Amino acid sequence: MTKFAHISDVHLGGWKAQALQDLNFKSFQKAIDICINSKLNFILIAGDLFDSAYPPIEILKETFAEFRKLKEARIPCFIIAGSHDYSVSGKTFLDVLEKAGFCKNVTNFEEKEETIILNPTIHEGVAIYGYPGKKSGLEVQDLRKIKFNDAPGMFKILMLHTTIDKAKGTLPIDAIETEKLPYADYYALGHLHIDFKYKNFVYPGPIFPNNFQELEDLKHGSFYIVDTESINVLQKIELQIKEIIKLDIQIEDALKATELIISKLEEKNIQDKIVLLRIHGELKDSKNSDIKFSQIEEYIQGNKAYFMLKNTHNLKTKEIELEKEIKDSENIENETIKVYSEENPSALNELIPQIMNALSIEKQEGETTETFTRRLMEESKKVLNF
């Protein structure tokens, strides 16, 4: 009857490191090329095409070039906004893609009392319904009220960017109950970065892993091609771009860690591979700064690895008890600064409260991590008169 691709969670522009941002785009580019060569009827992108509602201009230019290839191949693309590229103002760069004729946003609904009626986008006998993802899972409350403006006799697809109850596991988050959703022949889901199938509810996984943990677990991106006339209706397409090398090292002495880590790297062929370095343990008579990461990175570069990511979240230093008594426990922050300043007299101590205030600013809606970090640095530099 129909053959289509189900893509989700592309997150273009999501990685801060340019090398990984490039891989993210190459993975998306590879997915588009596979779609063009697979003679599809259409493509679905179930949210989070971009990592931000306001992606950088260079990301937009590259993305437009890929959508132009789809248009030239006469493959329609249907899309919904995800929690990252959604904006409460209703404005998103998905609108620009749509106005350029590169895709169709299938979010089309009307509210009647306590019900949200979804209107279908019809394409070659297929009725495609969609509802966007929102920040903090706020779409879940709405999804409990949706119904279809029916399209009798058509193959029905519902595109959602949300968490379903059957996939959330032990996560302490709200999730839509699958039995409360109107019946569809296929549920094209996005939001959870997992390869998951429950009946005809499908999460295809991200086009490229979005963080250290995902690189460890997933290794690469994926999407699905759905062919309703095939014996194997679902075909998983894996998008391996670079091989992953994982190192998990426990240390107690940071002074010996550099040599240990390099010796472990010497056992691996790391050329043109992504190296994931996870370091954990409790340091007894040393500190994190004793690990010479610059020396490790020099070794990595010298052996032509593609990129290295390190994770030291579970590397702890032995706790040292604070000998001074904190008198004002209800104002522990100011009291701690006071105790520290008495023990370590310096003219800079007067700037500590101002620095802490500058670092307490919140990330704004639609603001990328890179822009937010730059704003934090600028505010801190003002305090320090840099």
Secondary structure, DSSP 8 states (H G I E B T S, - for coil): --EEEEE----BT--SSHHHHHHHHHHHHHHHHHHHHTT-SEEEEES-SBSSSS--HHHHHHHHHHHHHHHHTT--EEEE--TTT--TTS--THHHHHHTTS-EE-B-EEEETTEEEE--EEETTEEEEEE---GGGTHHHHHTTEEE---TTSEEEEEEEE-BTTT-TT--S--B-GGGS---SEEEEEES-SEEEETTEEEE--SS--SHHHHHHHSSEEEEEEETTSSS-EEEEEE--S-EEEEEEE-S-HHHHHHHHHHHHHTS--TTSEEEEEEEEEESS--GGGS-HHHHHHHHHHTT-SEEEEE-TTEEE------S--S-GGGHHHHHHHHHHHHS--GGGGGHHHHHHHTT----TT--HHHHHHHHHHHHHHHHT-
